[in-house]
Amino acid sequence: MTEYLNKSDRCIVCFGSPKDTKLIKHHVSYFPEKIAFVHYECHKKIHDSEFSPFIQYNDGDSRMYYNMKENKDESGSTIKVRLESQ
């Protein structure tokens, strides 16, 4: 289940509203999934800083998450789960 750390009407980094630019979803964590809404510029700051409390994942988690998401079928099970059950 996805946990949203803030609402889509306020950037979690600068606390600004999405007046001029729409807020985007930033994965703070993939396992478990935690998402924060941020401005694009704030998103760049998160990834450009040496330390950010808004990055709580390991190298490779993003690739693993999107590979798993891509391989799900309509029932929500992954290819790996389907193969293991055969």
VEXDREN-2710 file (C-alpha; in Angstrom, 1 decimal):
% VEXDREN-2710
k/r/px/py/pz
1/MET/0.0/0.0/0.0
2/THR/1.3/3.4/-1.0
3/GLU/1.9/6.0/1.8
4/TYR/1.6/9.6/0.7
5/LEU/3.6/11.9/3.0
6/ASN/1.8/15.1/2.0
7/LYS/-1.2/16.2/-0.1
8/SER/-0.9/17.3/-3.7
9/ASP/-1.7/20.9/-2.8
10/ARG/1.6/21.7/-1.1
11/CYS/5.3/20.9/-1.9
12/ILE/6.9/18.9/1.0
13/VAL/10.2/20.6/0.4
14/CYS/9.5/24.4/0.1
15/PHE/5.8/24.3/1.3
16/GLY/4.8/26.2/-1.9
17/SER/1.6/25.6/-3.7
18/PRO/1.4/24.4/-7.2
19/LYS/0.4/27.8/-8.6
20/ASP/2.8/28.1/-11.5
21/THR/4.1/24.6/-11.8
22/LYS/2.3/21.3/-11.1
23/LEU/3.6/19.1/-8.3
24/ILE/5.1/15.8/-9.3
25/LYS/5.4/12.5/-7.4
26/HIS/8.8/11.7/-5.8
27/HIS/9.5/8.3/-4.4
28/VAL/11.0/8.7/-1.0
29/SER/11.0/5.0/-0.6
30/TYR/10.1/2.1/-2.9
31/PHE/9.9/-0.7/-0.3
32/PRO/7.6/0.2/1.4
33/GLU/6.3/2.7/-1.2
34/LYS/6.3/6.3/0.2
35/ILE/5.6/9.2/-2.1
36/ALA/5.9/13.0/-1.6
37/PHE/4.5/15.7/-3.9
38/VAL/7.2/18.2/-4.9
39/HIS/7.9/20.9/-7.4
40/TYR/10.1/19.9/-10.3
41/GLU/12.8/22.3/-9.1
42/CYS/12.6/20.9/-5.6
43/HIS/12.8/17.4/-7.0
44/LYS/16.1/18.3/-8.7
45/LYS/17.4/19.7/-5.3
46/ILE/16.5/16.5/-3.6
47/HIS/18.6/14.5/-6.1
48/ASP/21.4/17.0/-6.3
49/SER/22.1/17.2/-2.5
50/GLU/24.6/15.0/-0.7
51/PHE/22.2/14.2/2.1
52/SER/18.4/14.3/1.8
53/PRO/15.8/12.9/4.2
54/PHE/13.7/12.5/1.1
55/ILE/15.8/9.7/-0.3
56/GLN/15.3/6.5/1.8
57/TYR/16.1/3.8/-0.8
58/ASN/19.1/1.8/-1.9
59/ASP/20.8/1.8/-5.3
60/GLY/18.8/-0.5/-7.6
61/ASP/15.5/-0.1/-5.7
62/SER/14.0/2.1/-8.5
63/ARG/14.9/-0.4/-11.2
64/MET/13.5/-3.3/-9.2
65/TYR/10.3/-1.4/-8.4
66/TYR/9.6/-0.5/-12.0
67/ASN/10.5/-4.0/-13.3
68/MET/8.1/-5.5/-10.8
69/LYS/5.4/-3.0/-11.7
70/GLU/5.9/-3.6/-15.5
71/ASN/5.6/-7.4/-15.0
72/LYS/2.3/-7.4/-13.1
73/ASP/-0.8/-8.8/-14.7
74/GLU/-4.4/-7.8/-14.2
75/SER/-4.7/-9.8/-11.0
76/GLY/-1.7/-7.9/-9.5
77/SER/0.6/-10.9/-9.4
78/THR/4.0/-10.7/-10.9
79/ILE/5.5/-13.1/-13.4
80/LYS/7.8/-14.4/-10.7
81/VAL/4.8/-15.3/-8.5
82/ARG/3.0/-16.9/-11.4
83/LEU/6.0/-19.0/-12.4
84/GLU/6.6/-20.1/-8.8
85/SER/3.0/-21.3/-8.4
86/GLN/3.2/-23.6/-11.5
END
